[in-house]
Amino acid sequence: MTHTAGGAVAAVDLGATSGRVMIGRVSAGALELEQVARFPNGPVQRADGLHWDFTALYEHIVAGLTEALRREPSIASIGIDSWAVDYGLLRDGEMVTEPFHYRDDRTAVGVERVHDELPFADLYRRNGLQFLPFNTLYQFAADSKVAGADRALLIPDLVAYLLTGAQIAERTNASTTGLVNVRIGEWDADLLERLNISAELLPALVEPGASVGRLRGDAEERVGAPLEVIAVGSHDTASAIVAVPMTSPNAAYISCGTWGLVGVELDHPVISDAARAANFTNEGGVDGRVRFLHNVTGLWLLSEAVRTWEQEDGSSIHLPELLDAASFATTDVPTFDANDPRLAAPGDMPARIAELLREGGQTVPKTREAFTRTIVESIAKAFADAVHTAAALTDRAIDVVHIVGGGSLNRLLCQTTADRAGMPVLAGPVEATAIGNVLVQARAHGWFGPDATLETLRAAVASEFSPVRYEPRGDA
């Protein structure tokens, strides 16, 4: 790894179930992460639907940044990434209400309203996004408070606004809203007009690596310094893909956590009828790359099942032990469609999966170990199917699959994905999202030299983190 300099940055990494603040240290021959804060995150039921407790989330972020600066006074900047599509509404600079959660069922009304105006086939040619009922444009169409707001900010941009006062939209995350024209990479003015969305609602787009502003007011006082906020790939998957140590031009990737984002990296979008039929999406990546991928329900299925079992038992379940036991449950393992929309909401996951299995004429596993194996095999099957579809849609001979994120620690999932895909799986790094966040900040500071490319950053990851290799088993 070659650097011209080095230093430390803070990465705010927000997921659908938890958030973290990390210190990233970059220097000649080293790339290190230190977690300084971890806090819960999740849906909160209110009178008008499912929301995020964003106020509490922001308090955790500020406390984490304060601790990060206490531990590392030389921190040069802050980068923020999170899940996509959700937003906060502002009026006169104040938040109108706590942001809605993407799993709130109000979005069905929004889908109907949008598609009445613009059929999905026409929409896909404009925005290149797979159909997901919670995409931002559908949420806008269902949200009565949009008309009374003067600004909408996606979650990472909302955090940045509270820290700095700057109102921007980072481009990779904006690409997930359905309101960006996939061909030109700008807000689609004609689409906004047809959907009766004010263009003034959406702020200017900025690239990853751009300076957003410095901490001000209460944020500066509490954190302890006027630190700079730098835009990163603020959609967490965009940051994660930065840290995929790809060496093969024919590699596929899976960023695996609550969701599994399965796809390939392209220079140009694919908006063919076949891509639309396969429900593949074209989202923005760092350096103008296209993340051509399919959203697969990931470890959400397993975590919800475990949560249900823990409620039944009144005690905690040790997941690694459960997965180890599940690896031996190999006889006639039934599978189900991991993307069935009935599995999207919180609740009794084992009961819903059992219903799907019975509908398909399959036997419901009798033990939790066997049930866990069914869940993992079903996720792996969905992953493998998406990899093969990506290969067909892009005419690529995919020869390796990288799994990054929390799912890379799930040995059973990695092995079954290799088995079902029929190709090697390289697992890791686990902290891909935070690493990608840190690296984009480091490059903005010039710590990788004046001409650092995305490949430069990936070479840094490859030199520091050795992936675990899983070969496909022909008899599996």
Beta strands, then each sheet from edge to edge (+ up, - down):
strand 1: 7-14
strand 2: 18-27
strand 3: 30-40
strand 4: 43-46
strand 5: 49-52
strand 6: 75-81
strand 7: 87-91
strand 8: 94-95
strand 9: 151-154
strand 10: 169-170
strand 11: 205-206
strand 12: 211-214
strand 13: 228-230
strand 14: 251-256
strand 15: 259-266
strand 16: 281-284
strand 17: 290-297
strand 18: 400-404
strand 19: 425-427
strand 20: 468-470
sheet 1: 3+ 2- 1+ 6+ 13+ 12-
sheet 2: 4+ 5-
sheet 3: 8+ 7- 9+
sheet 4: 10+ 11+
sheet 5: 16+ 17- 15+ 14- 18- 19- 20+
end
